[in-house]
Amino acid sequence: MSGTIPEEARAIISLSGDDRLRVLTVEGPLTLSTLFPFQEAWRAEKGPVLIFDLMGVPYADSSAMGSIVNAHVSRQNSGRKMAVVAQERVRKVMGITNVASLFPLFHTLEEAKSSFGS
């Protein structure tokens, strides 16, 4: 068995935006096997607003939900804001786990950005 992660199990993480509002975009599953680069990325973001764009995430597990909650708590404790944009399947997981009530959750990136005045 190889030590590489199969292509379908990888997540591509990218950042965009400016000093005031950053967007962390994830493409691919957000699970325990892809969690560490995701955590490193959001922990490194120190700007006032961070939006997680999860529209390209087909599924997310409980470790992903835990990391998103940790991001929310960390940012809230330091006076920074966070929001999430997610497709329906991930939104359902957030609803079932009661994570969706913790932070603003949007259907589109445009809605999220405009809520912060961008």
Secondary structure, DSSP 8 states (H G I E B T S, - for coil): --SS--GGG--EEEEEE-SSEEEEEEES-BSGGGHHHHHHHHHH--SSEEEEEEEE-S-B-HHHHHHHHHHHHHHHHTT-EEEEEE-HHHHHHHHHTT-TTSS-EESSHHHHHHHTT-
